[in-house]
Amino acid sequence: MPFRTLCLQQAIAARTMLARRGINSVLHLGVRDPTDTALETHAWLDVGGLNVTGYPIDPALIEVGHFV
């Protein structure tokens, strides 16, 4: 990919580990306001509203999707 995805890698790894233990999680994907000069993306994971990876989240991020 043409950009760093450490947050996505962490979220996917944590989601996989939790799923193996039967724990459901939500993987969120977001972007910073596209009017900025560079596209900035972020991924974060939560379980039942509890922060797992990718926190704190920049309030300038716009969630564009999530996987349950």
mmCIF file of the N, C-alpha and C atoms, coordinates in Angstrom:
data_MODEL
# 
_entry.id   MODEL 
# 
loop_
_atom_site.group_PDB 
_atom_site.id 
_atom_site.type_symbol 
_atom_site.label_atom_id 
_atom_site.label_alt_id 
_atom_site.label_comp_id 
_atom_site.label_asym_id 
_atom_site.label_entity_id 
_atom_site.label_seq_id 
_atom_site.pdbx_PDB_ins_code 
_atom_site.Cartn_x 
_atom_site.Cartn_y 
_atom_site.Cartn_z 
_atom_site.occupancy 
_atom_site.B_iso_or_equiv 
_atom_site.pdbx_formal_charge 
_atom_site.auth_seq_id 
_atom_site.auth_comp_id 
_atom_site.auth_asym_id 
_atom_site.auth_atom_id 
_atom_site.pdbx_PDB_model_num 
ATOM 1   N N  . MET A 1 1  ? 0.842   -1.178  0.000  1.00 0.00 ? 1  MET A N  1 
ATOM 2   C CA . MET A 1 1  ? 0.000   0.000   0.000  1.00 0.00 ? 1  MET A CA 1 
ATOM 3   C C  . MET A 1 1  ? 0.884   1.237   0.000  1.00 0.00 ? 1  MET A C  1 
ATOM 4   N N  . PRO A 1 2  ? 0.382   2.317   -0.567 1.00 0.00 ? 2  PRO A N  1 
ATOM 5   C CA . PRO A 1 2  ? 1.189   3.543   -0.636 1.00 0.00 ? 2  PRO A CA 1 
ATOM 6   C C  . PRO A 1 2  ? 1.172   4.370   0.651  1.00 0.00 ? 2  PRO A C  1 
ATOM 7   N N  . PHE A 1 3  ? 0.688   3.783   1.743  1.00 0.00 ? 3  PHE A N  1 
ATOM 8   C CA . PHE A 1 3  ? 0.646   4.515   3.005  1.00 0.00 ? 3  PHE A CA 1 
ATOM 9   C C  . PHE A 1 3  ? 0.844   3.522   4.149  1.00 0.00 ? 3  PHE A C  1 
ATOM 10  N N  . ARG A 1 4  ? 1.241   4.040   5.312  1.00 0.00 ? 4  ARG A N  1 
ATOM 11  C CA . ARG A 1 4  ? 1.452   3.176   6.483  1.00 0.00 ? 4  ARG A CA 1 
ATOM 12  C C  . ARG A 1 4  ? 0.120   2.701   7.033  1.00 0.00 ? 4  ARG A C  1 
ATOM 13  N N  . THR A 1 5  ? 0.083   1.446   7.418  1.00 0.00 ? 5  THR A N  1 
ATOM 14  C CA . THR A 1 5  ? -1.170  0.876   7.908  1.00 0.00 ? 5  THR A CA 1 
ATOM 15  C C  . THR A 1 5  ? -0.997  0.177   9.256  1.00 0.00 ? 5  THR A C  1 
ATOM 16  N N  . LEU A 1 6  ? -0.102  0.672   10.086 1.00 0.00 ? 6  LEU A N  1 
ATOM 17  C CA . LEU A 1 6  ? 0.146   0.019   11.367 1.00 0.00 ? 6  LEU A CA 1 
ATOM 18  C C  . LEU A 1 6  ? -1.138  -0.114  12.189 1.00 0.00 ? 6  LEU A C  1 
ATOM 19  N N  . CYS A 1 7  ? -1.960  0.904   12.208 1.00 0.00 ? 7  CYS A N  1 
ATOM 20  C CA . CYS A 1 7  ? -3.195  0.842   12.994 1.00 0.00 ? 7  CYS A CA 1 
ATOM 21  C C  . CYS A 1 7  ? -4.127  -0.242  12.450 1.00 0.00 ? 7  CYS A C  1 
ATOM 22  N N  . LEU A 1 8  ? -4.173  -0.400  11.130 1.00 0.00 ? 8  LEU A N  1 
ATOM 23  C CA . LEU A 1 8  ? -5.010  -1.436  10.525 1.00 0.00 ? 8  LEU A CA 1 
ATOM 24  C C  . LEU A 1 8  ? -4.466  -2.821  10.861 1.00 0.00 ? 8  LEU A C  1 
ATOM 25  N N  . GLN A 1 9  ? -3.164  -2.985  10.797 1.00 0.00 ? 9  GLN A N  1 
ATOM 26  C CA . GLN A 1 9  ? -2.549  -4.274  11.149 1.00 0.00 ? 9  GLN A CA 1 
ATOM 27  C C  . GLN A 1 9  ? -2.844  -4.640  12.596 1.00 0.00 ? 9  GLN A C  1 
ATOM 28  N N  . GLN A 1 10 ? -2.730  -3.673  13.489 1.00 0.00 ? 10 GLN A N  1 
ATOM 29  C CA . GLN A 1 10 ? -3.000  -3.930  14.907 1.00 0.00 ? 10 GLN A CA 1 
ATOM 30  C C  . GLN A 1 10 ? -4.468  -4.299  15.120 1.00 0.00 ? 10 GLN A C  1 
ATOM 31  N N  . ALA A 1 11 ? -5.368  -3.581  14.466 1.00 0.00 ? 11 ALA A N  1 
ATOM 32  C CA . ALA A 1 11 ? -6.798  -3.841  14.629 1.00 0.00 ? 11 ALA A CA 1 
ATOM 33  C C  . ALA A 1 11 ? -7.168  -5.224  14.098 1.00 0.00 ? 11 ALA A C  1 
ATOM 34  N N  . ILE A 1 12 ? -6.618  -5.603  12.943 1.00 0.00 ? 12 ILE A N  1 
ATOM 35  C CA . ILE A 1 12 ? -6.918  -6.920  12.371 1.00 0.00 ? 12 ILE A CA 1 
ATOM 36  C C  . ILE A 1 12 ? -6.348  -8.029  13.252 1.00 0.00 ? 12 ILE A C  1 
ATOM 37  N N  . ALA A 1 13 ? -5.131  -7.849  13.753 1.00 0.00 ? 13 ALA A N  1 
ATOM 38  C CA . ALA A 1 13 ? -4.523  -8.860  14.627 1.00 0.00 ? 13 ALA A CA 1 
ATOM 39  C C  . ALA A 1 13 ? -5.342  -9.033  15.904 1.00 0.00 ? 13 ALA A C  1 
ATOM 40  N N  . ALA A 1 14 ? -5.730  -7.930  16.525 1.00 0.00 ? 14 ALA A N  1 
ATOM 41  C CA . ALA A 1 14 ? -6.524  -8.001  17.754 1.00 0.00 ? 14 ALA A CA 1 
ATOM 42  C C  . ALA A 1 14 ? -7.887  -8.622  17.478 1.00 0.00 ? 14 ALA A C  1 
ATOM 43  N N  . ARG A 1 15 ? -8.501  -8.265  16.357 1.00 0.00 ? 15 ARG A N  1 
ATOM 44  C CA . ARG A 1 15 ? -9.811  -8.824  15.990 1.00 0.00 ? 15 ARG A CA 1 
ATOM 45  C C  . ARG A 1 15 ? -9.708  -10.337 15.811 1.00 0.00 ? 15 ARG A C  1 
ATOM 46  N N  . THR A 1 16 ? -8.642  -10.794 15.175 1.00 0.00 ? 16 THR A N  1 
ATOM 47  C CA . THR A 1 16 ? -8.436  -12.228 14.961 1.00 0.00 ? 16 THR A CA 1 
ATOM 48  C C  . THR A 1 16 ? -8.255  -12.955 16.289 1.00 0.00 ? 16 THR A C  1 
ATOM 49  N N  . MET A 1 17 ? -7.440  -12.390 17.178 1.00 0.00 ? 17 MET A N  1 
ATOM 50  C CA . MET A 1 17 ? -7.216  -13.019 18.485 1.00 0.00 ? 17 MET A CA 1 
ATOM 51  C C  . MET A 1 17 ? -8.505  -13.080 19.304 1.00 0.00 ? 17 MET A C  1 
ATOM 52  N N  . LEU A 1 18 ? -9.280  -12.003 19.268 1.00 0.00 ? 18 LEU A N  1 
ATOM 53  C CA . LEU A 1 18 ? -10.543 -11.987 20.006 1.00 0.00 ? 18 LEU A CA 1 
ATOM 54  C C  . LEU A 1 18 ? -11.535 -12.985 19.423 1.00 0.00 ? 18 LEU A C  1 
ATOM 55  N N  . ALA A 1 19 ? -11.613 -13.060 18.091 1.00 0.00 ? 19 ALA A N  1 
ATOM 56  C CA . ALA A 1 19 ? -12.544 -13.984 17.434 1.00 0.00 ? 19 ALA A CA 1 
ATOM 57  C C  . ALA A 1 19 ? -12.220 -15.433 17.789 1.00 0.00 ? 19 ALA A C  1 
ATOM 58  N N  . ARG A 1 20 ? -10.942 -15.760 17.907 1.00 0.00 ? 20 ARG A N  1 
ATOM 59  C CA . ARG A 1 20 ? -10.543 -17.121 18.290 1.00 0.00 ? 20 ARG A CA 1 
ATOM 60  C C  . ARG A 1 20 ? -11.054 -17.481 19.679 1.00 0.00 ? 20 ARG A C  1 
ATOM 61  N N  . ARG A 1 21 ? -11.282 -16.471 20.487 1.00 0.00 ? 21 ARG A N  1 
ATOM 62  C CA . ARG A 1 21 ? -11.785 -16.692 21.844 1.00 0.00 ? 21 ARG A CA 1 
ATOM 63  C C  . ARG A 1 21 ? -13.293 -16.469 21.936 1.00 0.00 ? 21 ARG A C  1 
ATOM 64  N N  . GLY A 1 22 ? -13.935 -16.302 20.782 1.00 0.00 ? 22 GLY A N  1 
ATOM 65  C CA . GLY A 1 22 ? -15.386 -16.140 20.753 1.00 0.00 ? 22 GLY A CA 1 
ATOM 66  C C  . GLY A 1 22 ? -15.867 -14.765 21.179 1.00 0.00 ? 22 GLY A C  1 
ATOM 67  N N  . ILE A 1 23 ? -14.995 -13.764 21.095 1.00 0.00 ? 23 ILE A N  1 
ATOM 68  C CA . ILE A 1 23 ? -15.355 -12.402 21.507 1.00 0.00 ? 23 ILE A CA 1 
ATOM 69  C C  . ILE A 1 23 ? -15.595 -11.551 20.261 1.00 0.00 ? 23 ILE A C  1 
ATOM 70  N N  . ASN A 1 24 ? -16.796 -11.009 20.149 1.00 0.00 ? 24 ASN A N  1 
ATOM 71  C CA . ASN A 1 24 ? -17.142 -10.157 19.009 1.00 0.00 ? 24 ASN A CA 1 
ATOM 72  C C  . ASN A 1 24 ? -16.545 -8.769  19.181 1.00 0.00 ? 24 ASN A C  1 
ATOM 73  N N  . SER A 1 25 ? -16.127 -8.182  18.072 1.00 0.00 ? 25 SER A N  1 
ATOM 74  C CA . SER A 1 25 ? -15.542 -6.839  18.099 1.00 0.00 ? 25 SER A CA 1 
ATOM 75  C C  . SER A 1 25 ? -16.026 -6.058  16.888 1.00 0.00 ? 25 SER A C  1 
ATOM 76  N N  . VAL A 1 26 ? -15.755 -4.759  16.904 1.00 0.00 ? 26 VAL A N  1 
ATOM 77  C CA . VAL A 1 26 ? -16.108 -3.885  15.780 1.00 0.00 ? 26 VAL A CA 1 
ATOM 78  C C  . VAL A 1 26 ? -14.839 -3.190  15.303 1.00 0.00 ? 26 VAL A C  1 
ATOM 79  N N  . LEU A 1 27 ? -14.518 -3.382  14.025 1.00 0.00 ? 27 LEU A N  1 
ATOM 80  C CA . LEU A 1 27 ? -13.366 -2.749  13.387 1.00 0.00 ? 27 LEU A CA 1 
ATOM 81  C C  . LEU A 1 27 ? -13.867 -1.522  12.637 1.00 0.00 ? 27 LEU A C  1 
ATOM 82  N N  . HIS A 1 28 ? -13.375 -0.354  13.009 1.00 0.00 ? 28 HIS A N  1 
ATOM 83  C CA . HIS A 1 28 ? -13.800 0.911   12.405 1.00 0.00 ? 28 HIS A CA 1 
ATOM 84  C C  . HIS A 1 28 ? -12.725 1.426   11.452 1.00 0.00 ? 28 HIS A C  1 
ATOM 85  N N  . LEU A 1 29 ? -13.147 2.040   10.360 1.00 0.00 ? 29 LEU A N  1 
ATOM 86  C CA . LEU A 1 29 ? -12.243 2.673   9.403  1.00 0.00 ? 29 LEU A CA 1 
ATOM 87  C C  . LEU A 1 29 ? -12.650 4.125   9.245  1.00 0.00 ? 29 LEU A C  1 
ATOM 88  N N  . GLY A 1 30 ? -11.659 5.018   9.253  1.00 0.00 ? 30 GLY A N  1 
ATOM 89  C CA . GLY A 1 30 ? -11.965 6.437   9.128  1.00 0.00 ? 30 GLY A CA 1 
ATOM 90  C C  . GLY A 1 30 ? -10.933 7.171   8.303  1.00 0.00 ? 30 GLY A C  1 
ATOM 91  N N  . VAL A 1 31 ? -11.315 8.362   7.859  1.00 0.00 ? 31 VAL A N  1 
ATOM 92  C CA . VAL A 1 31 ? -10.417 9.247   7.116  1.00 0.00 ? 31 VAL A CA 1 
ATOM 93  C C  . VAL A 1 31 ? -10.531 10.643  7.702  1.00 0.00 ? 31 VAL A C  1 
ATOM 94  N N  . ARG A 1 32 ? -9.447  11.385  7.558  1.00 0.00 ? 32 ARG A N  1 
ATOM 95  C CA . ARG A 1 32 ? -9.486  12.791  7.957  1.00 0.00 ? 32 ARG A CA 1 
ATOM 96  C C  . ARG A 1 32 ? -10.223 13.545  6.860  1.00 0.00 ? 32 ARG A C  1 
ATOM 97  N N  . ASP A 1 33 ? -10.807 14.658  7.190  1.00 0.00 ? 33 ASP A N  1 
ATOM 98  C CA . ASP A 1 33 ? -11.542 15.490  6.234  1.00 0.00 ? 33 ASP A CA 1 
ATOM 99  C C  . ASP A 1 33 ? -10.771 15.570  4.916  1.00 0.00 ? 33 ASP A C  1 
ATOM 100 N N  . PRO A 1 34 ? -11.374 15.117  3.808  1.00 0.00 ? 34 PRO A N  1 
ATOM 101 C CA . PRO A 1 34 ? -10.657 15.063  2.529  1.00 0.00 ? 34 PRO A CA 1 
ATOM 102 C C  . PRO A 1 34 ? -10.271 16.420  1.956  1.00 0.00 ? 34 PRO A C  1 
ATOM 103 N N  . THR A 1 35 ? -10.682 17.512  2.559  1.00 0.00 ? 35 THR A N  1 
ATOM 104 C CA . THR A 1 35 ? -10.268 18.826  2.062  1.00 0.00 ? 35 THR A CA 1 
ATOM 105 C C  . THR A 1 35 ? -8.832  19.143  2.464  1.00 0.00 ? 35 THR A C  1 
ATOM 106 N N  . ASP A 1 36 ? -8.284  18.366  3.414  1.00 0.00 ? 36 ASP A N  1 
ATOM 107 C CA . ASP A 1 36 ? -6.871  18.536  3.773  1.00 0.00 ? 36 ASP A CA 1 
ATOM 108 C C  . ASP A 1 36 ? -6.001  18.104  2.598  1.00 0.00 ? 36 ASP A C  1 
ATOM 109 N N  . THR A 1 37 ? -4.742  18.472  2.623  1.00 0.00 ? 37 THR A N  1 
ATOM 110 C CA . THR A 1 37 ? -3.856  18.201  1.490  1.00 0.00 ? 37 THR A CA 1 
ATOM 111 C C  . THR A 1 37 ? -3.541  16.724  1.301  1.00 0.00 ? 37 THR A C  1 
ATOM 112 N N  . ALA A 1 38 ? -3.343  15.977  2.359  1.00 0.00 ? 38 ALA A N  1 
ATOM 113 C CA . ALA A 1 38 ? -2.986  14.561  2.237  1.00 0.00 ? 38 ALA A CA 1 
ATOM 114 C C  . ALA A 1 38 ? -4.096  13.687  2.819  1.00 0.00 ? 38 ALA A C  1 
ATOM 115 N N  . LEU A 1 39 ? -4.318  12.555  2.189  1.00 0.00 ? 39 LEU A N  1 
ATOM 116 C CA . LEU A 1 39 ? -5.313  11.614  2.690  1.00 0.00 ? 39 LEU A CA 1 
ATOM 117 C C  . LEU A 1 39 ? -4.740  10.899  3.906  1.00 0.00 ? 39 LEU A C  1 
ATOM 118 N N  . GLU A 1 40 ? -5.419  11.019  5.030  1.00 0.00 ? 40 GLU A N  1 
ATOM 119 C CA . GLU A 1 40 ? -5.006  10.347  6.258  1.00 0.00 ? 40 GLU A CA 1 
ATOM 120 C C  . GLU A 1 40 ? -6.084  9.365   6.642  1.00 0.00 ? 40 GLU A C  1 
ATOM 121 N N  . THR A 1 41 ? -5.687  8.124   6.892  1.00 0.00 ? 41 THR A N  1 
ATOM 122 C CA . THR A 1 41 ? -6.641  7.087   7.267  1.00 0.00 ? 41 THR A CA 1 
ATOM 123 C C  . THR A 1 41 ? -6.310  6.561   8.656  1.00 0.00 ? 41 THR A C  1 
ATOM 124 N N  . HIS A 1 42 ? -7.288  5.909   9.277  1.00 0.00 ? 42 HIS A N  1 
ATOM 125 C CA . HIS A 1 42 ? -7.064  5.336   10.602 1.00 0.00 ? 42 HIS A CA 1 
ATOM 126 C C  . HIS A 1 42 ? -8.031  4.177   10.807 1.00 0.00 ? 42 HIS A C  1 
ATOM 127 N N  . ALA A 1 43 ? -7.595  3.183   11.557 1.00 0.00 ? 43 ALA A N  1 
ATOM 128 C CA . ALA A 1 43 ? -8.434  2.046   11.926 1.00 0.00 ? 43 ALA A CA 1 
ATOM 129 C C  . ALA A 1 43 ? -8.374  1.878   13.434 1.00 0.00 ? 43 ALA A C  1 
ATOM 130 N N  . TRP A 1 44 ? -9.497  1.492   14.021 1.00 0.00 ? 44 TRP A N  1 
ATOM 131 C CA . TRP A 1 44 ? -9.520  1.250   15.456 1.00 0.00 ? 44 TRP A CA 1 
ATOM 132 C C  . TRP A 1 44 ? -10.510 0.137   15.753 1.00 0.00 ? 44 TRP A C  1 
ATOM 133 N N  . LEU A 1 45 ? -10.345 -0.485  16.904 1.00 0.00 ? 45 LEU A N  1 
ATOM 134 C CA . LEU A 1 45 ? -11.136 -1.650  17.276 1.00 0.00 ? 45 LEU A CA 1 
ATOM 135 C C  . LEU A 1 45 ? -11.708 -1.450  18.663 1.00 0.00 ? 45 LEU A C  1 
ATOM 136 N N  . ASP A 1 46 ? -12.966 -1.853  18.828 1.00 0.00 ? 46 ASP A N  1 
ATOM 137 C CA . ASP A 1 46 ? -13.548 -1.840  20.165 1.00 0.00 ? 46 ASP A CA 1 
ATOM 138 C C  . ASP A 1 46 ? -14.381 -3.095  20.388 1.00 0.00 ? 46 ASP A C  1 
ATOM 139 N N  . VAL A 1 47 ? -14.596 -3.384  21.662 1.00 0.00 ? 47 VAL A N  1 
ATOM 140 C CA . VAL A 1 47 ? -15.409 -4.522  22.080 1.00 0.00 ? 47 VAL A CA 1 
ATOM 141 C C  . VAL A 1 47 ? -16.430 -3.998  23.069 1.00 0.00 ? 47 VAL A C  1 
ATOM 142 N N  . GLY A 1 48 ? -17.684 -4.033  22.692 1.00 0.00 ? 48 GLY A N  1 
ATOM 143 C CA . GLY A 1 48 ? -18.737 -3.575  23.594 1.00 0.00 ? 48 GLY A CA 1 
ATOM 144 C C  . GLY A 1 48 ? -18.524 -2.166  24.103 1.00 0.00 ? 48 GLY A C  1 
ATOM 145 N N  . GLY A 1 49 ? -17.972 -1.290  23.261 1.00 0.00 ? 49 GLY A N  1 
ATOM 146 C CA . GLY A 1 49 ? -17.726 0.088   23.650 1.00 0.00 ? 49 GLY A CA 1 
ATOM 147 C C  . GLY A 1 49 ? -16.410 0.307   24.381 1.00 0.00 ? 49 GLY A C  1 
ATOM 148 N N  . LEU A 1 50 ? -15.657 -0.763  24.630 1.00 0.00 ? 50 LEU A N  1 
ATOM 149 C CA . LEU A 1 50 ? -14.352 -0.638  25.284 1.00 0.00 ? 50 LEU A CA 1 
ATOM 150 C C  . LEU A 1 50 ? -13.257 -0.507  24.233 1.00 0.00 ? 50 LEU A C  1 
ATOM 151 N N  . ASN A 1 51 ? -12.354 0.430   24.436 1.00 0.00 ? 51 ASN A N  1 
ATOM 152 C CA . ASN A 1 51 ? -11.259 0.672   23.500 1.00 0.00 ? 51 ASN A CA 1 
ATOM 153 C C  . ASN A 1 51 ? -10.281 -0.495  23.514 1.00 0.00 ? 51 ASN A C  1 
ATOM 154 N N  . VAL A 1 52 ? -9.915  -0.983  22.319 1.00 0.00 ? 52 VAL A N  1 
ATOM 155 C CA . VAL A 1 52 ? -8.938  -2.067  22.221 1.00 0.00 ? 52 VAL A CA 1 
ATOM 156 C C  . VAL A 1 52 ? -7.682  -1.575  21.520 1.00 0.00 ? 52 VAL A C  1 
ATOM 157 N N  . THR A 1 53 ? -7.788  -1.103  20.282 1.00 0.00 ? 53 THR A N  1 
ATOM 158 C CA . THR A 1 53 ? -6.629  -0.572  19.555 1.00 0.00 ? 53 THR A CA 1 
ATOM 159 C C  . THR A 1 53 ? -7.019  0.731   18.867 1.00 0.00 ? 53 THR A C  1 
ATOM 160 N N  . GLY A 1 54 ? -6.002  1.552   18.583 1.00 0.00 ? 54 GLY A N  1 
ATOM 161 C CA . GLY A 1 54 ? -6.212  2.758   17.790 1.00 0.00 ? 54 GLY A CA 1 
ATOM 162 C C  . GLY A 1 54 ? -6.753  3.961   18.531 1.00 0.00 ? 54 GLY A C  1 
ATOM 163 N N  . TYR A 1 55 ? -6.726  3.928   19.836 1.00 0.00 ? 55 TYR A N  1 
ATOM 164 C CA . TYR A 1 55 ? -7.245  5.048   20.616 1.00 0.00 ? 55 TYR A CA 1 
ATOM 165 C C  . TYR A 1 55 ? -6.094  5.860   21.174 1.00 0.00 ? 55 TYR A C  1 
ATOM 166 N N  . PRO A 1 56 ? -6.268  7.136   21.447 1.00 0.00 ? 56 PRO A N  1 
ATOM 167 C CA . PRO A 1 56 ? -7.459  7.959   21.240 1.00 0.00 ? 56 PRO A CA 1 
ATOM 168 C C  . PRO A 1 56 ? -7.650  8.282   19.759 1.00 0.00 ? 56 PRO A C  1 
ATOM 169 N N  . ILE A 1 57 ? -8.888  8.567   19.401 1.00 0.00 ? 57 ILE A N  1 
ATOM 170 C CA . ILE A 1 57 ? -9.233  8.865   18.012 1.00 0.00 ? 57 ILE A CA 1 
ATOM 171 C C  . ILE A 1 57 ? -9.278  10.374  17.828 1.00 0.00 ? 57 ILE A C  1 
ATOM 172 N N  . ASP A 1 58 ? -8.636  10.834  16.780 1.00 0.00 ? 58 ASP A N  1 
ATOM 173 C CA . ASP A 1 58 ? -8.631  12.259  16.437 1.00 0.00 ? 58 ASP A CA 1 
ATOM 174 C C  . ASP A 1 58 ? -10.060 12.688  16.089 1.00 0.00 ? 58 ASP A C  1 
ATOM 175 N N  . PRO A 1 59 ? -10.593 13.721  16.726 1.00 0.00 ? 59 PRO A N  1 
ATOM 176 C CA . PRO A 1 59 ? -11.963 14.154  16.436 1.00 0.00 ? 59 PRO A CA 1 
ATOM 177 C C  . PRO A 1 59 ? -12.156 14.628  14.996 1.00 0.00 ? 59 PRO A C  1 
ATOM 178 N N  . ALA A 1 60 ? -11.067 14.896  14.273 1.00 0.00 ? 60 ALA A N  1 
ATOM 179 C CA . ALA A 1 60 ? -11.185 15.318  12.878 1.00 0.00 ? 60 ALA A CA 1 
ATOM 180 C C  . ALA A 1 60 ? -11.442 14.140  11.935 1.00 0.00 ? 60 ALA A C  1 
ATOM 181 N N  . LEU A 1 61 ? -11.359 12.902  12.460 1.00 0.00 ? 61 LEU A N  1 
ATOM 182 C CA . LEU A 1 61 ? -11.604 11.730  11.620 1.00 0.00 ? 61 LEU A CA 1 
ATOM 183 C C  . LEU A 1 61 ? -13.091 11.538  11.372 1.00 0.00 ? 61 LEU A C  1 
ATOM 184 N N  . ILE A 1 62 ? -13.399 11.089  10.170 1.00 0.00 ? 62 ILE A N  1 
ATOM 185 C CA . ILE A 1 62 ? -14.773 10.773  9.785  1.00 0.00 ? 62 ILE A CA 1 
ATOM 186 C C  . ILE A 1 62 ? -14.838 9.267   9.570  1.00 0.00 ? 62 ILE A C  1 
ATOM 187 N N  . GLU A 1 63 ? -15.697 8.577   10.315 1.00 0.00 ? 63 GLU A N  1 
ATOM 188 C CA . GLU A 1 63 ? -15.826 7.132   10.127 1.00 0.00 ? 63 GLU A CA 1 
ATOM 189 C C  . GLU A 1 63 ? -16.515 6.866   8.794  1.00 0.00 ? 63 GLU A C  1 
ATOM 190 N N  . VAL A 1 64 ? -15.881 6.035   7.967  1.00 0.00 ? 64 VAL A N  1 
ATOM 191 C CA . VAL A 1 64 ? -16.438 5.728   6.646  1.00 0.00 ? 64 VAL A CA 1 
ATOM 192 C C  . VAL A 1 64 ? -16.980 4.308   6.569  1.00 0.00 ? 64 VAL A C  1 
ATOM 193 N N  . GLY A 1 65 ? -16.708 3.512   7.587  1.00 0.00 ? 65 GLY A N  1 
ATOM 194 C CA . GLY A 1 65 ? -17.233 2.151   7.593  1.00 0.00 ? 65 GLY A CA 1 
ATOM 195 C C  . GLY A 1 65 ? -16.806 1.404   8.830  1.00 0.00 ? 65 GLY A C  1 
ATOM 196 N N  . HIS A 1 66 ? -17.496 0.295   9.069  1.00 0.00 ? 66 HIS A N  1 
ATOM 197 C CA . HIS A 1 66 ? -17.112 -0.573  10.179 1.00 0.00 ? 66 HIS A CA 1 
ATOM 198 C C  . HIS A 1 66 ? -17.530 -2.005  9.864  1.00 0.00 ? 66 HIS A C  1 
ATOM 199 N N  . PHE A 1 67 ? -16.832 -2.935  10.480 1.00 0.00 ? 67 PHE A N  1 
ATOM 200 C CA . PHE A 1 67 ? -17.098 -4.359  10.314 1.00 0.00 ? 67 PHE A CA 1 
ATOM 201 C C  . PHE A 1 67 ? -17.446 -4.937  11.674 1.00 0.00 ? 67 PHE A C  1 
ATOM 202 N N  . VAL A 1 68 ? -18.583 -5.605  11.747 1.00 0.00 ? 68 VAL A N  1 
ATOM 203 C CA . VAL A 1 68 ? -19.067 -6.178  13.005 1.00 0.00 ? 68 VAL A CA 1 
ATOM 204 C C  . VAL A 1 68 ? -18.757 -7.653  13.031 1.00 0.00 ? 68 VAL A C  1 
# 
